[in-house]
Amino acid sequence: MTNLEKYNKTFCDSFEITEDKLADLQYQQIELWDSVGHMTLVANLEDAFDIMMETDDIIDLSSYEKGKEILTKNYGIVF
């Protein structure tokens, strides 16, 4: 499984959505991406990529695209 596939699966599983909804997805745009859902996503991303995200990165994770940017820039994950 590629990193992009893992990333997409993590979002889809965390928020019970299909991949076609990911492109423009932003925090609080869907019901399940509230504060609790956000922490679930973070925990799932940490498990999927075997990382421990910094607090600033958790706060900055405001969209699907921003998450890829953070993981690439700060954790060396290539998509």
PDB file as gemmi writes it, atoms N, CA and C in Angstrom:
CRYST1    1.000    1.000    1.000  90.00  90.00  90.00 P 1                      
ATOM      1  N   MET A   1       0.850  -1.176   0.000  1.00  0.00           N  
ATOM      2  CA  MET A   1       0.000   0.000   0.000  1.00  0.00           C  
ATOM      3  C   MET A   1       0.899   1.244   0.000  1.00  0.00           C  
ATOM      4  N   THR A   2       0.629   2.179  -0.872  1.00  0.00           N  
ATOM      5  CA  THR A   2       1.421   3.409  -0.931  1.00  0.00           C  
ATOM      6  C   THR A   2       1.050   4.327   0.226  1.00  0.00           C  
ATOM      7  N   ASN A   3       1.876   5.327   0.451  1.00  0.00           N  
ATOM      8  CA  ASN A   3       1.576   6.297   1.510  1.00  0.00           C  
ATOM      9  C   ASN A   3       0.279   7.045   1.223  1.00  0.00           C  
ATOM     10  N   LEU A   4       0.034   7.372  -0.042  1.00  0.00           N  
ATOM     11  CA  LEU A   4      -1.205   8.070  -0.389  1.00  0.00           C  
ATOM     12  C   LEU A   4      -2.410   7.170  -0.120  1.00  0.00           C  
ATOM     13  N   GLU A   5      -2.297   5.903  -0.438  1.00  0.00           N  
ATOM     14  CA  GLU A   5      -3.394   4.967  -0.169  1.00  0.00           C  
ATOM     15  C   GLU A   5      -3.644   4.843   1.340  1.00  0.00           C  
ATOM     16  N   LYS A   6      -2.566   4.774   2.120  1.00  0.00           N  
ATOM     17  CA  LYS A   6      -2.711   4.711   3.590  1.00  0.00           C  
ATOM     18  C   LYS A   6      -3.372   5.984   4.114  1.00  0.00           C  
ATOM     19  N   TYR A   7      -2.924   7.124   3.598  1.00  0.00           N  
ATOM     20  CA  TYR A   7      -3.458   8.413   4.028  1.00  0.00           C  
ATOM     21  C   TYR A   7      -4.946   8.505   3.706  1.00  0.00           C  
ATOM     22  N   ASN A   8      -5.301   8.173   2.473  1.00  0.00           N  
ATOM     23  CA  ASN A   8      -6.707   8.218   2.061  1.00  0.00           C  
ATOM     24  C   ASN A   8      -7.557   7.270   2.891  1.00  0.00           C  
ATOM     25  N   LYS A   9      -7.054   6.063   3.106  1.00  0.00           N  
ATOM     26  CA  LYS A   9      -7.802   5.072   3.889  1.00  0.00           C  
ATOM     27  C   LYS A   9      -8.016   5.570   5.318  1.00  0.00           C  
ATOM     28  N   THR A  10      -7.011   6.209   5.889  1.00  0.00           N  
ATOM     29  CA  THR A  10      -7.123   6.726   7.245  1.00  0.00           C  
ATOM     30  C   THR A  10      -8.221   7.779   7.326  1.00  0.00           C  
ATOM     31  N   PHE A  11      -8.261   8.703   6.368  1.00  0.00           N  
ATOM     32  CA  PHE A  11      -9.320   9.711   6.341  1.00  0.00           C  
ATOM     33  C   PHE A  11     -10.689   9.058   6.150  1.00  0.00           C  
ATOM     34  N   CYS A  12     -10.784   8.159   5.184  1.00  0.00           N  
ATOM     35  CA  CYS A  12     -12.068   7.511   4.886  1.00  0.00           C  
ATOM     36  C   CYS A  12     -12.576   6.710   6.082  1.00  0.00           C  
ATOM     37  N   ASP A  13     -11.693   5.965   6.710  1.00  0.00           N  
ATOM     38  CA  ASP A  13     -12.090   5.162   7.869  1.00  0.00           C  
ATOM     39  C   ASP A  13     -12.451   6.045   9.069  1.00  0.00           C  
ATOM     40  N   SER A  14     -11.692   7.107   9.276  1.00  0.00           N  
ATOM     41  CA  SER A  14     -11.936   7.980  10.424  1.00  0.00           C  
ATOM     42  C   SER A  14     -13.264   8.710  10.321  1.00  0.00           C  
ATOM     43  N   PHE A  15     -13.622   9.105   9.096  1.00  0.00           N  
ATOM     44  CA  PHE A  15     -14.813   9.934   8.913  1.00  0.00           C  
ATOM     45  C   PHE A  15     -15.954   9.239   8.179  1.00  0.00           C  
ATOM     46  N   GLU A  16     -15.767   7.929   7.907  1.00  0.00           N  
ATOM     47  CA  GLU A  16     -16.817   7.137   7.253  1.00  0.00           C  
ATOM     48  C   GLU A  16     -17.288   7.800   5.955  1.00  0.00           C  
ATOM     49  N   ILE A  17     -16.308   8.162   5.117  1.00  0.00           N  
ATOM     50  CA  ILE A  17     -16.611   8.774   3.825  1.00  0.00           C  
ATOM     51  C   ILE A  17     -15.893   8.012   2.723  1.00  0.00           C  
ATOM     52  N   THR A  18     -16.246   8.321   1.489  1.00  0.00           N  
ATOM     53  CA  THR A  18     -15.596   7.707   0.333  1.00  0.00           C  
ATOM     54  C   THR A  18     -14.501   8.639  -0.187  1.00  0.00           C  
ATOM     55  N   GLU A  19     -13.574   8.066  -0.962  1.00  0.00           N  
ATOM     56  CA  GLU A  19     -12.431   8.831  -1.456  1.00  0.00           C  
ATOM     57  C   GLU A  19     -12.827  10.028  -2.305  1.00  0.00           C  
ATOM     58  N   ASP A  20     -13.945   9.967  -2.972  1.00  0.00           N  
ATOM     59  CA  ASP A  20     -14.349  11.085  -3.833  1.00  0.00           C  
ATOM     60  C   ASP A  20     -14.665  12.352  -3.033  1.00  0.00           C  
ATOM     61  N   LYS A  21     -14.795  12.241  -1.719  1.00  0.00           N  
ATOM     62  CA  LYS A  21     -15.092  13.398  -0.865  1.00  0.00           C  
ATOM     63  C   LYS A  21     -13.833  14.034  -0.271  1.00  0.00           C  
ATOM     64  N   LEU A  22     -12.660  13.459  -0.545  1.00  0.00           N  
ATOM     65  CA  LEU A  22     -11.437  13.896   0.125  1.00  0.00           C  
ATOM     66  C   LEU A  22     -10.842  15.196  -0.404  1.00  0.00           C  
ATOM     67  N   ALA A  23     -10.869  15.417  -1.690  1.00  0.00           N  
ATOM     68  CA  ALA A  23     -10.102  16.492  -2.331  1.00  0.00           C  
ATOM     69  C   ALA A  23     -10.229  17.852  -1.645  1.00  0.00           C  
ATOM     70  N   ASP A  24     -11.412  18.294  -1.332  1.00  0.00           N  
ATOM     71  CA  ASP A  24     -11.606  19.617  -0.744  1.00  0.00           C  
ATOM     72  C   ASP A  24     -12.016  19.554   0.729  1.00  0.00           C  
ATOM     73  N   LEU A  25     -11.838  18.412   1.354  1.00  0.00           N  
ATOM     74  CA  LEU A  25     -12.307  18.220   2.727  1.00  0.00           C  
ATOM     75  C   LEU A  25     -11.566  19.115   3.706  1.00  0.00           C  
ATOM     76  N   GLN A  26     -12.329  19.798   4.566  1.00  0.00           N  
ATOM     77  CA  GLN A  26     -11.755  20.684   5.570  1.00  0.00           C  
ATOM     78  C   GLN A  26     -12.386  20.408   6.935  1.00  0.00           C  
ATOM     79  N   TYR A  27     -11.635  20.794   7.978  1.00  0.00           N  
ATOM     80  CA  TYR A  27     -12.077  20.616   9.357  1.00  0.00           C  
ATOM     81  C   TYR A  27     -13.470  21.224   9.555  1.00  0.00           C  
ATOM     82  N   GLN A  28     -14.332  20.487  10.196  1.00  0.00           N  
ATOM     83  CA  GLN A  28     -15.708  20.839  10.532  1.00  0.00           C  
ATOM     84  C   GLN A  28     -16.616  21.002   9.303  1.00  0.00           C  
ATOM     85  N   GLN A  29     -16.150  20.553   8.157  1.00  0.00           N  
ATOM     86  CA  GLN A  29     -16.984  20.601   6.952  1.00  0.00           C  
ATOM     87  C   GLN A  29     -18.001  19.459   6.954  1.00  0.00           C  
ATOM     88  N   ILE A  30     -17.644  18.376   7.635  1.00  0.00           N  
ATOM     89  CA  ILE A  30     -18.566  17.250   7.781  1.00  0.00           C  
ATOM     90  C   ILE A  30     -18.788  17.001   9.271  1.00  0.00           C  
ATOM     91  N   GLU A  31     -19.887  16.364   9.580  1.00  0.00           N  
ATOM     92  CA  GLU A  31     -20.288  16.178  10.973  1.00  0.00           C  
ATOM     93  C   GLU A  31     -19.243  15.431  11.807  1.00  0.00           C  
ATOM     94  N   LEU A  32     -18.634  14.397  11.242  1.00  0.00           N  
ATOM     95  CA  LEU A  32     -17.699  13.589  12.017  1.00  0.00           C  
ATOM     96  C   LEU A  32     -16.342  14.259  12.235  1.00  0.00           C  
ATOM     97  N   TRP A  33     -16.034  15.324  11.475  1.00  0.00           N  
ATOM     98  CA  TRP A  33     -14.753  15.993  11.692  1.00  0.00           C  
ATOM     99  C   TRP A  33     -14.952  17.167  12.644  1.00  0.00           C  
ATOM    100  N   ASP A  34     -15.306  16.820  13.863  1.00  0.00           N  
ATOM    101  CA  ASP A  34     -15.388  17.796  14.949  1.00  0.00           C  
ATOM    102  C   ASP A  34     -14.131  17.619  15.799  1.00  0.00           C  
ATOM    103  N   SER A  35     -14.093  18.174  16.986  1.00  0.00           N  
ATOM    104  CA  SER A  35     -12.882  18.091  17.810  1.00  0.00           C  
ATOM    105  C   SER A  35     -12.543  16.646  18.198  1.00  0.00           C  
ATOM    106  N   VAL A  36     -13.552  15.852  18.491  1.00  0.00           N  
ATOM    107  CA  VAL A  36     -13.317  14.450  18.837  1.00  0.00           C  
ATOM    108  C   VAL A  36     -12.857  13.675  17.600  1.00  0.00           C  
ATOM    109  N   GLY A  37     -13.522  13.902  16.493  1.00  0.00           N  
ATOM    110  CA  GLY A  37     -13.133  13.264  15.236  1.00  0.00           C  
ATOM    111  C   GLY A  37     -11.725  13.654  14.821  1.00  0.00           C  
ATOM    112  N   HIS A  38     -11.342  14.881  15.127  1.00  0.00           N  
ATOM    113  CA  HIS A  38     -10.005  15.365  14.795  1.00  0.00           C  
ATOM    114  C   HIS A  38      -8.951  14.558  15.543  1.00  0.00           C  
ATOM    115  N   MET A  39      -9.188  14.322  16.819  1.00  0.00           N  
ATOM    116  CA  MET A  39      -8.224  13.552  17.610  1.00  0.00           C  
ATOM    117  C   MET A  39      -8.197  12.083  17.185  1.00  0.00           C  
ATOM    118  N   THR A  40      -9.344  11.576  16.751  1.00  0.00           N  
ATOM    119  CA  THR A  40      -9.392  10.215  16.205  1.00  0.00           C  
ATOM    120  C   THR A  40      -8.544  10.143  14.940  1.00  0.00           C  
ATOM    121  N   LEU A  41      -8.706  11.130  14.058  1.00  0.00           N  
ATOM    122  CA  LEU A  41      -7.906  11.179  12.834  1.00  0.00           C  
ATOM    123  C   LEU A  41      -6.417  11.229  13.166  1.00  0.00           C  
ATOM    124  N   VAL A  42      -6.044  12.082  14.084  1.00  0.00           N  
ATOM    125  CA  VAL A  42      -4.630  12.213  14.449  1.00  0.00           C  
ATOM    126  C   VAL A  42      -4.082  10.879  14.970  1.00  0.00           C  
ATOM    127  N   ALA A  43      -4.820  10.237  15.855  1.00  0.00           N  
ATOM    128  CA  ALA A  43      -4.382   8.937  16.392  1.00  0.00           C  
ATOM    129  C   ALA A  43      -4.247   7.910  15.276  1.00  0.00           C  
ATOM    130  N   ASN A  44      -5.196   7.908  14.347  1.00  0.00           N  
ATOM    131  CA  ASN A  44      -5.147   6.965  13.235  1.00  0.00           C  
ATOM    132  C   ASN A  44      -3.982   7.259  12.297  1.00  0.00           C  
ATOM    133  N   LEU A  45      -3.695   8.537  12.053  1.00  0.00           N  
ATOM    134  CA  LEU A  45      -2.542   8.907  11.218  1.00  0.00           C  
ATOM    135  C   LEU A  45      -1.237   8.502  11.902  1.00  0.00           C  
ATOM    136  N   GLU A  46      -1.158   8.724  13.202  1.00  0.00           N  
ATOM    137  CA  GLU A  46       0.039   8.329  13.939  1.00  0.00           C  
ATOM    138  C   GLU A  46       0.258   6.827  13.867  1.00  0.00           C  
ATOM    139  N   ASP A  47      -0.806   6.054  13.974  1.00  0.00           N  
ATOM    140  CA  ASP A  47      -0.701   4.597  13.869  1.00  0.00           C  
ATOM    141  C   ASP A  47      -0.318   4.173  12.454  1.00  0.00           C  
ATOM    142  N   ALA A  48      -0.962   4.760  11.462  1.00  0.00           N  
ATOM    143  CA  ALA A  48      -0.733   4.364  10.071  1.00  0.00           C  
ATOM    144  C   ALA A  48       0.704   4.629   9.633  1.00  0.00           C  
ATOM    145  N   PHE A  49       1.277   5.741  10.106  1.00  0.00           N  
ATOM    146  CA  PHE A  49       2.613   6.129   9.656  1.00  0.00           C  
ATOM    147  C   PHE A  49       3.689   5.977  10.732  1.00  0.00           C  
ATOM    148  N   ASP A  50       3.322   5.411  11.883  1.00  0.00           N  
ATOM    149  CA  ASP A  50       4.259   5.166  12.972  1.00  0.00           C  
ATOM    150  C   ASP A  50       5.016   6.446  13.343  1.00  0.00           C  
ATOM    151  N   ILE A  51       4.249   7.499  13.598  1.00  0.00           N  
ATOM    152  CA  ILE A  51       4.815   8.789  13.986  1.00  0.00           C  
ATOM    153  C   ILE A  51       4.119   9.283  15.255  1.00  0.00           C  
ATOM    154  N   MET A  52       4.672  10.334  15.840  1.00  0.00           N  
ATOM    155  CA  MET A  52       4.030  11.034  16.953  1.00  0.00           C  
ATOM    156  C   MET A  52       3.977  12.503  16.545  1.00  0.00           C  
ATOM    157  N   MET A  53       2.783  12.992  16.276  1.00  0.00           N  
ATOM    158  CA  MET A  53       2.640  14.355  15.781  1.00  0.00           C  
ATOM    159  C   MET A  53       2.808  15.376  16.896  1.00  0.00           C  
ATOM    160  N   GLU A  54       3.446  16.477  16.554  1.00  0.00           N  
ATOM    161  CA  GLU A  54       3.630  17.597  17.476  1.00  0.00           C  
ATOM    162  C   GLU A  54       2.310  18.353  17.633  1.00  0.00           C  
ATOM    163  N   THR A  55       2.132  18.989  18.765  1.00  0.00           N  
ATOM    164  CA  THR A  55       0.902  19.728  19.057  1.00  0.00           C  
ATOM    165  C   THR A  55       0.591  20.773  17.986  1.00  0.00           C  
ATOM    166  N   ASP A  56       1.592  21.535  17.556  1.00  0.00           N  
ATOM    167  CA  ASP A  56       1.369  22.556  16.525  1.00  0.00           C  
ATOM    168  C   ASP A  56       0.863  21.943  15.230  1.00  0.00           C  
ATOM    169  N   ASP A  57       1.379  20.774  14.878  1.00  0.00           N  
ATOM    170  CA  ASP A  57       0.940  20.099  13.654  1.00  0.00           C  
ATOM    171  C   ASP A  57      -0.499  19.610  13.780  1.00  0.00           C  
ATOM    172  N   ILE A  58      -0.858  19.138  14.955  1.00  0.00           N  
ATOM    173  CA  ILE A  58      -2.228  18.683  15.203  1.00  0.00           C  
ATOM    174  C   ILE A  58      -3.196  19.850  15.039  1.00  0.00           C  
ATOM    175  N   ILE A  59      -2.819  20.992  15.562  1.00  0.00           N  
ATOM    176  CA  ILE A  59      -3.658  22.190  15.455  1.00  0.00           C  
ATOM    177  C   ILE A  59      -3.734  22.670  14.005  1.00  0.00           C  
ATOM    178  N   ASP A  60      -2.618  22.611  13.292  1.00  0.00           N  
ATOM    179  CA  ASP A  60      -2.564  23.092  11.905  1.00  0.00           C  
ATOM    180  C   ASP A  60      -3.266  22.169  10.910  1.00  0.00           C  
ATOM    181  N   LEU A  61      -3.533  20.946  11.305  1.00  0.00           N  
ATOM    182  CA  LEU A  61      -4.167  19.970  10.412  1.00  0.00           C  
ATOM    183  C   LEU A  61      -5.627  20.368  10.179  1.00  0.00           C  
ATOM    184  N   SER A  62      -5.838  21.235   9.215  1.00  0.00           N  
ATOM    185  CA  SER A  62      -7.156  21.838   9.014  1.00  0.00           C  
ATOM    186  C   SER A  62      -7.862  21.366   7.750  1.00  0.00           C  
ATOM    187  N   SER A  63      -7.173  20.547   6.959  1.00  0.00           N  
ATOM    188  CA  SER A  63      -7.784  20.037   5.735  1.00  0.00           C  
ATOM    189  C   SER A  63      -7.036  18.793   5.273  1.00  0.00           C  
ATOM    190  N   TYR A  64      -7.638  18.094   4.350  1.00  0.00           N  
ATOM    191  CA  TYR A  64      -7.017  16.914   3.745  1.00  0.00           C  
ATOM    192  C   TYR A  64      -5.675  17.298   3.127  1.00  0.00           C  
ATOM    193  N   GLU A  65      -5.647  18.364   2.340  1.00  0.00           N  
ATOM    194  CA  GLU A  65      -4.422  18.803   1.668  1.00  0.00           C  
ATOM    195  C   GLU A  65      -3.372  19.278   2.661  1.00  0.00           C  
ATOM    196  N   LYS A  66      -3.784  20.013   3.676  1.00  0.00           N  
ATOM    197  CA  LYS A  66      -2.847  20.512   4.690  1.00  0.00           C  
ATOM    198  C   LYS A  66      -2.193  19.355   5.436  1.00  0.00           C  
ATOM    199  N   GLY A  67      -2.945  18.287   5.653  1.00  0.00           N  
ATOM    200  CA  GLY A  67      -2.396  17.110   6.316  1.00  0.00           C  
ATOM    201  C   GLY A  67      -1.261  16.491   5.522  1.00  0.00           C  
ATOM    202  N   LYS A  68      -1.431  16.392   4.215  1.00  0.00           N  
ATOM    203  CA  LYS A  68      -0.355  15.863   3.367  1.00  0.00           C  
ATOM    204  C   LYS A  68       0.878  16.757   3.449  1.00  0.00           C  
ATOM    205  N   GLU A  69       0.641  18.056   3.418  1.00  0.00           N  
ATOM    206  CA  GLU A  69       1.744  19.019   3.503  1.00  0.00           C  
ATOM    207  C   GLU A  69       2.507  18.861   4.824  1.00  0.00           C  
ATOM    208  N   ILE A  70       1.784  18.752   5.922  1.00  0.00           N  
ATOM    209  CA  ILE A  70       2.406  18.601   7.245  1.00  0.00           C  
ATOM    210  C   ILE A  70       3.196  17.297   7.330  1.00  0.00           C  
ATOM    211  N   LEU A  71       2.612  16.208   6.874  1.00  0.00           N  
ATOM    212  CA  LEU A  71       3.292  14.913   6.958  1.00  0.00           C  
ATOM    213  C   LEU A  71       4.542  14.888   6.098  1.00  0.00           C  
ATOM    214  N   THR A  72       4.504  15.530   4.937  1.00  0.00           N  
ATOM    215  CA  THR A  72       5.663  15.574   4.056  1.00  0.00           C  
ATOM    216  C   THR A  72       6.760  16.444   4.642  1.00  0.00           C  
ATOM    217  N   LYS A  73       6.392  17.643   5.038  1.00  0.00           N  
ATOM    218  CA  LYS A  73       7.369  18.636   5.507  1.00  0.00           C  
ATOM    219  C   LYS A  73       7.986  18.269   6.852  1.00  0.00           C  
ATOM    220  N   ASN A  74       7.162  17.804   7.774  1.00  0.00           N  
ATOM    221  CA  ASN A  74       7.634  17.619   9.147  1.00  0.00           C  
ATOM    222  C   ASN A  74       7.965  16.181   9.535  1.00  0.00           C  
ATOM    223  N   TYR A  75       7.513  15.211   8.733  1.00  0.00           N  
ATOM    224  CA  TYR A  75       7.717  13.810   9.113  1.00  0.00           C  
ATOM    225  C   TYR A  75       8.353  12.966   7.999  1.00  0.00           C  
ATOM    226  N   GLY A  76       8.705  13.624   6.883  1.00  0.00           N  
ATOM    227  CA  GLY A  76       9.410  12.939   5.802  1.00  0.00           C  
ATOM    228  C   GLY A  76       8.601  11.904   5.057  1.00  0.00           C  
ATOM    229  N   ILE A  77       7.283  12.016   5.103  1.00  0.00           N  
ATOM    230  CA  ILE A  77       6.423  11.059   4.409  1.00  0.00           C  
ATOM    231  C   ILE A  77       6.185  11.575   2.992  1.00  0.00           C  
ATOM    232  N   VAL A  78       6.517  10.754   2.018  1.00  0.00           N  
ATOM    233  CA  VAL A  78       6.409  11.136   0.609  1.00  0.00           C  
ATOM    234  C   VAL A  78       5.136  10.561   0.015  1.00  0.00           C  
ATOM    235  N   PHE A  79       4.377  11.422  -0.652  1.00  0.00           N  
ATOM    236  CA  PHE A  79       3.138  10.984  -1.300  1.00  0.00           C  
ATOM    237  C   PHE A  79       3.323  10.940  -2.799  1.00  0.00           C  
TER     238      PHE A  79                                                      
END                                                                             
